[in-house]
Amino acid sequence: MRFLGSIHIAVGILLLTIGLGFYADLKGEQMHAQNVQMQVGLERLVRLNQSLTSSMSLAVAEKNTLRAASYNSVQTELEATMNGLLALTQHMTVASDMLALAQEQQALRLVENQAFGHMRDDRWEAAYQALLGGDYVMALKLYEINSDSVVGSLNIELANAAQRQDYLRQASLVLRLAAAVLLLWAGWRYSSRLQADLAEQVRLRSEVTQANEALEETVKRRTAELQEANSQLESLSTTDSLTGLANRRRFDSYWEQEWCRAQRQATPLAVIMLDVDHFKLYNDHYGHQQGDRCLQRVAEVLRASVRRAGELAARYGGEEFVVVLPGVSGEQAAETAQLILKALRAEQLPHASSPDGSVVTVSLGVASGIPDESASREHLLKAADVALYEAKSLSRNCVVLSRAV
């Protein structure tokens, strides 16, 4: 990203300016110390030269060598000062001027040494001529002029160097300011980008949440639809398509379940098996479609008669039906069978080909008992079936309660 590159550039500039500032400060301190040394050296140089000239002039004027007694020590100090100045200015543009000034100074010292030798020999006239003659005075004047010129040049060069250091410091400050501005810009860009990224994350998170909620809702709806479909499928698989009652598969499962419960709880279990009388003659006379309608009417009667919790009416096969009555004795089951018989008679379904009457009738066999471990569930069903055939063998249109259980 561009703002990351800007941060790198700004950091690089800051490091560079810190180095430049450190260099400028160090260089400035060195130059200041050097300037002080040169200024002190130049002042000492002028003072020592004046001292030498003054002592020699007084000695010649008064013809007293004691006036120049300190000449040698002052000259030694003057040479040391000049050598120090030459060392300090050797890398400066005034180095050549300083070297020329040192040579002029040596020339003056040679003349002074000659005069000093004359004074020791009491040749005061010769000493006077050497010091106060035109050549020495002229050389001394030139030396003073050149000395002032060197001082001026040195001051100018030092001022220029100080100005360059100021420029360097100013450039360093400008670069630092630019780096600070660049850092502020990069920080603002980074903050803006971060806020944009956070907003985008919030948006994406919201979209993901909405998508998840929509997906969960879809899954719930599809699960409910699947459960409903499974329920419908299960209902279809356990429901007789013609009558809407439980089919034989459902009856077998339910009968086993109720048998085990009655056996476990030692409670009675009753079953009613019924068969439409002369149903083949009905089909032959009215046709199969009307026969199906007859079975549907019988199923409606059973559905209306079997309403208590736990009771089940099912189509056992063909025109045969079965009713399961948990917790009911044989007499109570027989009463329920009589109610079914009366309800079907009340329907007054025509049966013109019936040898026993003009309406549809049924025969019912009832069996009830408390299951034990020695008995099988088929035993009670067989007893009800035997009672059904007994009812058919009698006069049909009746209820027979099995006494075999």
C-alpha positions in Angstrom: 0.0 0.0 0.0 1.2 3.5 -0.8 0.8 4.8 2.7 3.0 2.1 4.1 5.7 3.1 1.6 5.2 6.7 2.8 5.7 5.6 6.4 9.0 3.9 5.4 10.1 7.0 3.5 9.2 9.3 6.4 11.0 7.1 8.9 14.0 7.1 6.6 13.9 10.9 6.3 13.7 11.2 10.1 16.7 8.9 10.6 18.6 10.9 8.0 17.7 14.2 9.5 18.6 13.0 13.0 22.0 11.9 11.6 22.4 15.3 9.8 21.3 17.2 13.0 23.8 15.2 15.0 26.5 15.8 12.5 25.7 19.5 12.3 25.7 19.9 16.1 29.0 18.0 16.4 30.5 19.9 13.6 29.2 23.2 15.0 30.7 22.4 18.4 34.0 21.6 16.8 34.0 24.8 14.7 33.0 26.8 17.8 35.9 25.4 19.8 38.3 25.9 16.8 37.0 29.4 16.3 37.7 30.2 20.0 41.2 28.8 19.7 41.9 30.7 16.5 40.5 34.0 17.9 42.6 33.6 21.1 45.6 32.6 19.0 45.3 35.6 16.8 44.9 38.0 19.7 47.9 36.4 21.4 49.9 36.6 18.1 49.2 40.3 17.8 49.9 41.0 21.5 53.2 39.0 21.4 54.3 40.8 18.3 53.6 44.1 19.8 55.4 43.0 23.0 58.5 42.0 21.1 58.6 45.1 19.0 58.0 47.3 22.0 60.7 45.7 24.1 63.3 45.9 21.3 62.4 49.5 20.5 62.7 50.5 24.2 66.0 48.6 24.6 67.5 50.4 21.6 66.1 53.8 22.6 67.3 53.5 26.2 70.4 51.5 25.3 69.5 49.1 28.0 69.5 45.4 27.1 67.5 44.6 30.2 64.5 46.1 28.4 64.7 43.1 26.0 65.4 40.5 28.7 62.1 38.6 28.0 62.7 38.6 24.3 63.6 34.9 24.0 60.7 33.6 26.1 58.2 35.8 24.3 59.6 34.7 20.9 59.3 31.1 21.9 55.7 31.7 22.9 55.1 33.5 19.7 56.4 30.7 17.6 54.3 28.2 19.5 51.2 30.3 18.9 52.0 30.6 15.2 52.5 26.9 14.8 49.2 26.3 16.6 47.4 28.7 14.2 49.1 27.0 11.2 47.8 23.6 12.4 44.3 25.0 13.0 44.1 26.6 9.6 45.9 24.0 7.5 42.5 22.8 5.9 41.2 26.3 5.4 41.5 28.7 2.5 43.5 31.1 4.6 46.2 28.5 5.2 48.4 30.0 2.5 47.9 33.5 4.0 48.8 32.2 7.4 51.9 30.5 6.0 52.9 33.8 4.3 52.3 35.6 7.6 54.5 33.1 9.4 57.3 33.7 6.9 57.0 37.5 7.4 57.1 37.0 11.1 60.3 34.9 10.8 61.9 37.6 8.7 61.1 40.2 11.4 62.5 37.9 14.0 65.8 37.6 12.0 66.2 41.4 11.9 65.4 41.6 15.6 67.9 38.9 16.4 70.5 40.8 14.5 69.7 44.0 16.4 69.8 42.0 19.7 73.3 40.8 18.8 74.4 44.4 18.2 73.0 45.4 21.6 74.9 42.6 23.3 78.1 43.9 21.6 77.2 47.5 22.6 76.9 48.5 19.0 73.9 50.6 19.7 74.1 52.6 16.5 74.0 49.4 14.4 71.1 48.1 16.5 69.3 51.4 16.0 69.8 51.3 12.3 68.6 47.6 12.1 65.4 48.3 14.0 64.6 51.8 13.0 65.7 51.6 9.5 63.3 51.8 6.7 63.3 48.1 5.8 62.3 46.8 9.2 59.7 49.5 9.7 58.3 48.8 6.3 58.2 45.1 6.9 56.6 45.6 10.3 53.9 47.8 8.7 53.3 45.2 6.0 53.2 42.4 8.6 50.5 44.3 10.6 48.5 45.0 7.4 48.8 41.3 6.4 48.0 40.2 9.9 44.7 42.3 9.9 43.9 40.9 6.4 44.4 37.4 7.5 42.2 38.0 10.6 39.5 39.5 8.3 39.7 36.6 5.9 39.7 34.1 8.7 36.6 35.8 10.2 34.9 35.7 6.8 35.7 32.0 6.3 34.5 31.2 9.8 31.3 33.1 9.2 30.7 31.3 5.9 31.3 27.9 7.6 28.9 28.9 10.4 26.4 29.9 7.7 26.7 26.5 6.0 26.1 24.8 9.3 23.0 26.9 9.7 21.8 26.0 6.3 22.4 22.3 7.1 20.4 22.7 10.3 17.6 24.5 8.5 17.6 21.8 5.8 17.4 19.2 8.5 14.5 21.0 10.2 12.7 21.3 6.9 13.2 17.6 6.2 12.0 16.7 9.7 8.9 18.9 9.1 8.3 17.1 5.8 8.8 13.7 7.4 6.3 14.7 10.2 3.8 15.9 7.6 4.3 12.6 5.7 3.8 10.6 8.8 0.7 12.5 9.7 -0.6 11.9 6.1 0.3 8.2 6.2 -1.3 7.9 9.7 -4.5 9.6 8.4 -4.5 7.3 5.3 -3.9 4.3 7.5 -6.7 5.4 9.9 -9.1 6.0 7.0 -8.1 2.6 5.4 -8.5 0.9 8.8 -11.9 2.5 9.3 -12.9 1.5 5.8 -11.7 -2.1 6.5 -13.6 -2.2 9.8 -16.7 -0.9 8.1 -16.3 -3.5 5.3 -15.8 -6.2 7.9 -19.0 -5.0 9.7 -20.8 -5.1 6.4 -19.5 -8.5 5.5 -20.3 -9.8 9.0 -23.8 -8.4 8.7 -24.2 -10.0 5.3 -22.8 -13.3 6.6 -25.2 -13.1 9.6 -28.1 -12.4 7.3 -27.1 -15.2 5.0 -26.7 -17.5 8.0 -30.1 -16.5 9.3 -31.6 -17.0 5.9 -29.9 -20.3 5.6 -31.1 -21.3 9.1 -34.6 -20.2 8.2 -34.3 -22.2 4.9 -33.0 -25.2 6.8 -35.8 -24.9 9.4 -38.4 -24.6 6.6 -36.9 -27.4 4.7 -36.6 -29.5 7.9 -40.3 -28.8 8.7 -41.2 -29.6 5.1 -39.2 -32.8 5.3 -40.7 -33.7 8.6 -44.1 -33.1 7.2 -43.3 -35.1 4.1 -41.9 -37.9 6.3 -45.0 -37.7 8.4 -47.2 -37.8 5.3 -45.1 -40.6 4.0 -45.3 -42.5 7.3 -49.0 -41.8 7.4 -49.4 -43.0 3.8 -47.4 -46.1 4.6 -49.6 -46.9 7.6 -52.9 -45.7 6.3 -55.3 -47.7 4.0 -55.7 -45.6 0.9 -59.3 -46.6 0.3 -60.9 -46.2 3.8 -58.5 -43.9 5.5 -58.2 -46.2 8.5 -54.9 -47.8 9.7 -53.7 -50.5 7.3 -52.6 -54.0 8.1 -49.0 -52.9 8.6 -50.0 -50.3 11.1 -52.3 -52.7 12.9 -49.6 -55.4 13.2 -47.2 -52.8 14.8 -49.8 -51.4 17.1 -51.1 -54.8 18.1 -47.6 -55.9 19.1 -47.1 -52.7 21.0 -50.4 -52.9 23.0 -49.9 -56.6 23.6 -46.5 -56.0 25.2 -47.9 -53.1 27.3 -50.9 -55.2 28.5 -48.6 -58.1 29.3 -46.2 -55.8 31.2 -49.0 -54.0 33.1 -51.2 -57.1 33.5 -54.2 -55.2 32.0 -56.9 -56.6 29.7 -56.7 -56.2 26.0 -59.7 -56.6 23.7 -60.1 -57.0 19.9 -63.1 -56.8 17.6 -63.0 -58.4 14.2 -65.9 -57.7 11.8 -66.7 -58.7 8.3 -69.3 -57.2 5.8 -72.0 -59.8 5.2 -72.3 -61.1 1.7 -69.9 -58.5 0.3 -69.1 -60.6 -2.8 -72.8 -60.6 -3.7 -72.8 -56.8 -3.1 -69.9 -56.3 -5.5 -71.5 -58.6 -8.1 -74.7 -56.7 -7.9 -73.5 -53.0 -7.5 -70.0 -53.2 -9.0 -66.6 -52.7 -7.4 -66.8 -48.9 -7.3 -69.9 -49.1 -5.2 -68.3 -51.8 -3.2 -65.4 -49.5 -2.4 -68.0 -46.9 -1.4 -69.6 -49.4 0.9 -66.3 -50.1 2.6 -65.7 -46.4 3.0 -69.1 -46.0 4.8 -68.3 -48.9 7.1 -64.9 -47.2 7.9 -66.7 -44.0 8.7 -69.0 -45.8 11.2 -65.9 -47.4 12.8 -64.1 -44.1 13.0 -67.1 -42.5 14.7 -67.5 -45.4 17.1 -63.8 -45.7 18.1 -62.9 -42.4 19.8 -61.2 -43.1 23.1 -57.5 -42.7 23.5 -55.5 -45.8 22.7 -58.3 -47.4 20.5 -57.5 -48.2 16.9 -59.7 -49.2 14.0 -58.0 -50.8 11.0 -58.7 -52.5 7.7 -57.6 -56.0 8.2 -58.0 -57.1 4.6 -60.7 -57.1 1.9 -64.0 -56.4 3.6 -62.7 -57.4 7.0 -61.9 -54.8 9.7 -60.4 -55.0 13.2 -60.7 -52.8 16.3 -58.2 -52.7 19.2 -59.5 -51.8 22.6 -56.8 -51.6 25.3 -57.8 -52.0 29.0 -61.3 -53.2 28.1 -63.0 -56.4 29.3 -64.9 -58.8 27.0 -68.3 -57.5 28.0 -67.3 -53.9 27.4 -65.8 -54.8 24.0 -69.1 -56.6 23.1 -71.0 -53.4 24.0 -68.8 -51.4 21.7 -69.4 -54.1 19.0 -73.2 -53.7 19.5 -72.9 -49.9 19.1 -71.0 -50.4 15.8 -73.6 -52.9 14.6 -76.5 -50.5 15.4 -74.7 -47.5 13.8 -74.2 -49.4 10.6 -77.9 -50.6 10.6 -78.8 -46.9 11.0 -76.9 -46.1 7.8 -79.5 -48.2 5.9 -77.0 -49.0 3.1 -79.0 -50.9 0.4 -78.0 -54.5 -0.3 -80.6 -55.9 -2.7 -78.8 -59.1 -3.3 -78.4 -60.0 0.4 -80.3 -63.2 1.4 -80.6 -61.9 5.0 -82.2 -58.5 4.4 -82.2 -55.5 2.2 -79.4 -53.5 3.9 -75.7 -53.9 4.5 -74.9 -55.7 7.7 -71.8 -56.9 9.5 -70.8 -59.8 11.7 -68.6 -59.1 14.7 -66.3 -61.4 16.8 -65.0 -60.2 20.1 -62.2 -61.5 22.3 -60.6 -60.1 25.4 -58.0 -61.3 27.9 -54.9 -60.4 30.0 -51.8 -61.5 28.1 -49.3 -63.7 29.9 -45.9 -65.0 29.0 -47.2 -68.3 27.9 -49.7 -66.9 25.4 -49.0 -65.4 22.1 -50.6 -62.3 20.6 -51.9 -64.4 17.7 -54.0 -66.4 20.2 -56.3 -63.5 21.1 -56.7 -62.6 17.4 -57.5 -66.2 16.5 -60.1 -66.3 19.3 -61.8 -63.1 17.8 -61.6 -64.6 14.3 -63.3 -67.8 15.6 -66.0 -65.7 17.2 -66.5 -63.9 13.9 -67.0 -67.1 12.0 -69.4 -68.3 14.7 -71.4 -65.1 14.2 -71.4 -65.7 10.4 -72.5 -69.3 10.9 -75.4 -68.3 13.0 -77.5 -65.6 11.4 -74.9 -62.9 10.6 -75.7 -59.3 11.6 -74.8 -60.1 15.2 -72.0 -60.0 17.8 -70.4 -63.1 19.3 -68.1 -62.8 22.4 -65.4 -65.5 22.6 -65.3 -67.5 25.8 -62.0 -69.2 24.9 -59.9 -66.6 26.7 
